[in-house]
Amino acid sequence: MSDEIYTDGIGEITVTGSVVRVDLMTMAVNDKDEEGRLKPAFKQRLFSL
């Protein structure tokens, strides 16, 4: 059985030499902007060497 990671989107992708970093985002249920839309919040970071 494989692990699954759920995310609402990708915040940033950074490539430095042979290292790749991907920041996963989720929509913060308790944090909304002035127009009532959900704000994205950092969830998890993936690394690849």
Phi and psi restraints in degrees (range 20) as a CNS / XPLOR table:
assign (resid 1 and name C) (resid 2 and name N)
       (resid 2 and name CA) (resid 2 and name C) 1.0 -100.1 20.0 2
assign (resid 2 and name N) (resid 2 and name CA)
       (resid 2 and name C) (resid 3 and name N) 1.0 152.5 20.0 2
assign (resid 2 and name C) (resid 3 and name N)
       (resid 3 and name CA) (resid 3 and name C) 1.0 -78.6 20.0 2
assign (resid 3 and name N) (resid 3 and name CA)
       (resid 3 and name C) (resid 4 and name N) 1.0 141.0 20.0 2
assign (resid 3 and name C) (resid 4 and name N)
       (resid 4 and name CA) (resid 4 and name C) 1.0 -116.0 20.0 2
assign (resid 4 and name N) (resid 4 and name CA)
       (resid 4 and name C) (resid 5 and name N) 1.0 142.9 20.0 2
assign (resid 4 and name C) (resid 5 and name N)
       (resid 5 and name CA) (resid 5 and name C) 1.0 -120.4 20.0 2
assign (resid 5 and name N) (resid 5 and name CA)
       (resid 5 and name C) (resid 6 and name N) 1.0 125.2 20.0 2
assign (resid 5 and name C) (resid 6 and name N)
       (resid 6 and name CA) (resid 6 and name C) 1.0 -101.5 20.0 2
assign (resid 6 and name N) (resid 6 and name CA)
       (resid 6 and name C) (resid 7 and name N) 1.0 135.8 20.0 2
assign (resid 6 and name C) (resid 7 and name N)
       (resid 7 and name CA) (resid 7 and name C) 1.0 -146.7 20.0 2
assign (resid 7 and name N) (resid 7 and name CA)
       (resid 7 and name C) (resid 8 and name N) 1.0 155.4 20.0 2
assign (resid 7 and name C) (resid 8 and name N)
       (resid 8 and name CA) (resid 8 and name C) 1.0 -93.2 20.0 2
assign (resid 8 and name N) (resid 8 and name CA)
       (resid 8 and name C) (resid 9 and name N) 1.0 -12.9 20.0 2
assign (resid 8 and name C) (resid 9 and name N)
       (resid 9 and name CA) (resid 9 and name C) 1.0 174.0 20.0 2
assign (resid 9 and name N) (resid 9 and name CA)
       (resid 9 and name C) (resid 10 and name N) 1.0 177.2 20.0 2
assign (resid 9 and name C) (resid 10 and name N)
       (resid 10 and name CA) (resid 10 and name C) 1.0 -107.7 20.0 2
assign (resid 10 and name N) (resid 10 and name CA)
       (resid 10 and name C) (resid 11 and name N) 1.0 126.9 20.0 2
assign (resid 10 and name C) (resid 11 and name N)
       (resid 11 and name CA) (resid 11 and name C) 1.0 -84.7 20.0 2
assign (resid 11 and name N) (resid 11 and name CA)
       (resid 11 and name C) (resid 12 and name N) 1.0 -45.6 20.0 2
assign (resid 11 and name C) (resid 12 and name N)
       (resid 12 and name CA) (resid 12 and name C) 1.0 -156.9 20.0 2
assign (resid 12 and name N) (resid 12 and name CA)
       (resid 12 and name C) (resid 13 and name N) 1.0 145.5 20.0 2
assign (resid 12 and name C) (resid 13 and name N)
       (resid 13 and name CA) (resid 13 and name C) 1.0 -122.6 20.0 2
assign (resid 13 and name N) (resid 13 and name CA)
       (resid 13 and name C) (resid 14 and name N) 1.0 125.9 20.0 2
assign (resid 13 and name C) (resid 14 and name N)
       (resid 14 and name CA) (resid 14 and name C) 1.0 -123.6 20.0 2
assign (resid 14 and name N) (resid 14 and name CA)
       (resid 14 and name C) (resid 15 and name N) 1.0 130.7 20.0 2
assign (resid 14 and name C) (resid 15 and name N)
       (resid 15 and name CA) (resid 15 and name C) 1.0 -119.1 20.0 2
assign (resid 15 and name N) (resid 15 and name CA)
       (resid 15 and name C) (resid 16 and name N) 1.0 121.6 20.0 2
assign (resid 15 and name C) (resid 16 and name N)
       (resid 16 and name CA) (resid 16 and name C) 1.0 -129.5 20.0 2
assign (resid 16 and name N) (resid 16 and name CA)
       (resid 16 and name C) (resid 17 and name N) 1.0 102.7 20.0 2
assign (resid 16 and name C) (resid 17 and name N)
       (resid 17 and name CA) (resid 17 and name C) 1.0 63.9 20.0 2
assign (resid 17 and name N) (resid 17 and name CA)
       (resid 17 and name C) (resid 18 and name N) 1.0 -120.7 20.0 2
assign (resid 17 and name C) (resid 18 and name N)
       (resid 18 and name CA) (resid 18 and name C) 1.0 -97.7 20.0 2
assign (resid 18 and name N) (resid 18 and name CA)
       (resid 18 and name C) (resid 19 and name N) 1.0 5.6 20.0 2
assign (resid 18 and name C) (resid 19 and name N)
       (resid 19 and name CA) (resid 19 and name C) 1.0 -99.7 20.0 2
assign (resid 19 and name N) (resid 19 and name CA)
       (resid 19 and name C) (resid 20 and name N) 1.0 129.6 20.0 2
assign (resid 19 and name C) (resid 20 and name N)
       (resid 20 and name CA) (resid 20 and name C) 1.0 -118.0 20.0 2
assign (resid 20 and name N) (resid 20 and name CA)
       (resid 20 and name C) (resid 21 and name N) 1.0 130.8 20.0 2
assign (resid 20 and name C) (resid 21 and name N)
       (resid 21 and name CA) (resid 21 and name C) 1.0 -121.9 20.0 2
assign (resid 21 and name N) (resid 21 and name CA)
       (resid 21 and name C) (resid 22 and name N) 1.0 130.6 20.0 2
assign (resid 21 and name C) (resid 22 and name N)
       (resid 22 and name CA) (resid 22 and name C) 1.0 -123.5 20.0 2
assign (resid 22 and name N) (resid 22 and name CA)
       (resid 22 and name C) (resid 23 and name N) 1.0 119.8 20.0 2
assign (resid 22 and name C) (resid 23 and name N)
       (resid 23 and name CA) (resid 23 and name C) 1.0 -93.9 20.0 2
assign (resid 23 and name N) (resid 23 and name CA)
       (resid 23 and name C) (resid 24 and name N) 1.0 122.4 20.0 2
assign (resid 23 and name C) (resid 24 and name N)
       (resid 24 and name CA) (resid 24 and name C) 1.0 -94.8 20.0 2
assign (resid 24 and name N) (resid 24 and name CA)
       (resid 24 and name C) (resid 25 and name N) 1.0 141.3 20.0 2
assign (resid 24 and name C) (resid 25 and name N)
       (resid 25 and name CA) (resid 25 and name C) 1.0 -119.7 20.0 2
assign (resid 25 and name N) (resid 25 and name CA)
       (resid 25 and name C) (resid 26 and name N) 1.0 154.7 20.0 2
assign (resid 25 and name C) (resid 26 and name N)
       (resid 26 and name CA) (resid 26 and name C) 1.0 -132.9 20.0 2
assign (resid 26 and name N) (resid 26 and name CA)
       (resid 26 and name C) (resid 27 and name N) 1.0 159.6 20.0 2
assign (resid 26 and name C) (resid 27 and name N)
       (resid 27 and name CA) (resid 27 and name C) 1.0 -86.3 20.0 2
assign (resid 27 and name N) (resid 27 and name CA)
       (resid 27 and name C) (resid 28 and name N) 1.0 121.5 20.0 2
assign (resid 27 and name C) (resid 28 and name N)
       (resid 28 and name CA) (resid 28 and name C) 1.0 -73.4 20.0 2
assign (resid 28 and name N) (resid 28 and name CA)
       (resid 28 and name C) (resid 29 and name N) 1.0 114.2 20.0 2
assign (resid 28 and name C) (resid 29 and name N)
       (resid 29 and name CA) (resid 29 and name C) 1.0 -65.8 20.0 2
assign (resid 29 and name N) (resid 29 and name CA)
       (resid 29 and name C) (resid 30 and name N) 1.0 -35.0 20.0 2
assign (resid 29 and name C) (resid 30 and name N)
       (resid 30 and name CA) (resid 30 and name C) 1.0 -94.2 20.0 2
assign (resid 30 and name N) (resid 30 and name CA)
       (resid 30 and name C) (resid 31 and name N) 1.0 3.5 20.0 2
assign (resid 30 and name C) (resid 31 and name N)
       (resid 31 and name CA) (resid 31 and name C) 1.0 -127.1 20.0 2
assign (resid 31 and name N) (resid 31 and name CA)
       (resid 31 and name C) (resid 32 and name N) 1.0 113.6 20.0 2
assign (resid 31 and name C) (resid 32 and name N)
       (resid 32 and name CA) (resid 32 and name C) 1.0 -122.8 20.0 2
assign (resid 32 and name N) (resid 32 and name CA)
       (resid 32 and name C) (resid 33 and name N) 1.0 153.6 20.0 2
assign (resid 32 and name C) (resid 33 and name N)
       (resid 33 and name CA) (resid 33 and name C) 1.0 -82.1 20.0 2
assign (resid 33 and name N) (resid 33 and name CA)
       (resid 33 and name C) (resid 34 and name N) 1.0 -177.6 20.0 2
assign (resid 33 and name C) (resid 34 and name N)
       (resid 34 and name CA) (resid 34 and name C) 1.0 -65.5 20.0 2
assign (resid 34 and name N) (resid 34 and name CA)
       (resid 34 and name C) (resid 35 and name N) 1.0 -17.1 20.0 2
assign (resid 34 and name C) (resid 35 and name N)
       (resid 35 and name CA) (resid 35 and name C) 1.0 -97.5 20.0 2
assign (resid 35 and name N) (resid 35 and name CA)
       (resid 35 and name C) (resid 36 and name N) 1.0 5.1 20.0 2
assign (resid 35 and name C) (resid 36 and name N)
       (resid 36 and name CA) (resid 36 and name C) 1.0 87.2 20.0 2
assign (resid 36 and name N) (resid 36 and name CA)
       (resid 36 and name C) (resid 37 and name N) 1.0 5.1 20.0 2
assign (resid 36 and name C) (resid 37 and name N)
       (resid 37 and name CA) (resid 37 and name C) 1.0 -85.4 20.0 2
assign (resid 37 and name N) (resid 37 and name CA)
       (resid 37 and name C) (resid 38 and name N) 1.0 145.9 20.0 2
assign (resid 37 and name C) (resid 38 and name N)
       (resid 38 and name CA) (resid 38 and name C) 1.0 -67.0 20.0 2
assign (resid 38 and name N) (resid 38 and name CA)
       (resid 38 and name C) (resid 39 and name N) 1.0 142.1 20.0 2
assign (resid 38 and name C) (resid 39 and name N)
       (resid 39 and name CA) (resid 39 and name C) 1.0 -95.1 20.0 2
assign (resid 39 and name N) (resid 39 and name CA)
       (resid 39 and name C) (resid 40 and name N) 1.0 141.3 20.0 2
assign (resid 39 and name C) (resid 40 and name N)
       (resid 40 and name CA) (resid 40 and name C) 1.0 -72.2 20.0 2
assign (resid 40 and name N) (resid 40 and name CA)
       (resid 40 and name C) (resid 41 and name N) 1.0 145.5 20.0 2
assign (resid 40 and name C) (resid 41 and name N)
       (resid 41 and name CA) (resid 41 and name C) 1.0 -135.3 20.0 2
assign (resid 41 and name N) (resid 41 and name CA)
       (resid 41 and name C) (resid 42 and name N) 1.0 144.8 20.0 2
assign (resid 41 and name C) (resid 42 and name N)
       (resid 42 and name CA) (resid 42 and name C) 1.0 -59.8 20.0 2
assign (resid 42 and name N) (resid 42 and name CA)
       (resid 42 and name C) (resid 43 and name N) 1.0 136.2 20.0 2
assign (resid 42 and name C) (resid 43 and name N)
       (resid 43 and name CA) (resid 43 and name C) 1.0 -117.0 20.0 2
assign (resid 43 and name N) (resid 43 and name CA)
       (resid 43 and name C) (resid 44 and name N) 1.0 -51.5 20.0 2
assign (resid 43 and name C) (resid 44 and name N)
       (resid 44 and name CA) (resid 44 and name C) 1.0 -159.7 20.0 2
assign (resid 44 and name N) (resid 44 and name CA)
       (resid 44 and name C) (resid 45 and name N) 1.0 155.5 20.0 2
assign (resid 44 and name C) (resid 45 and name N)
       (resid 45 and name CA) (resid 45 and name C) 1.0 -119.6 20.0 2
assign (resid 45 and name N) (resid 45 and name CA)
       (resid 45 and name C) (resid 46 and name N) 1.0 133.4 20.0 2
assign (resid 45 and name C) (resid 46 and name N)
       (resid 46 and name CA) (resid 46 and name C) 1.0 -106.4 20.0 2
assign (resid 46 and name N) (resid 46 and name CA)
       (resid 46 and name C) (resid 47 and name N) 1.0 137.3 20.0 2
assign (resid 46 and name C) (resid 47 and name N)
       (resid 47 and name CA) (resid 47 and name C) 1.0 -118.3 20.0 2
assign (resid 47 and name N) (resid 47 and name CA)
       (resid 47 and name C) (resid 48 and name N) 1.0 146.3 20.0 2
assign (resid 47 and name C) (resid 48 and name N)
       (resid 48 and name CA) (resid 48 and name C) 1.0 -135.4 20.0 2
assign (resid 48 and name N) (resid 48 and name CA)
       (resid 48 and name C) (resid 49 and name N) 1.0 125.8 20.0 2
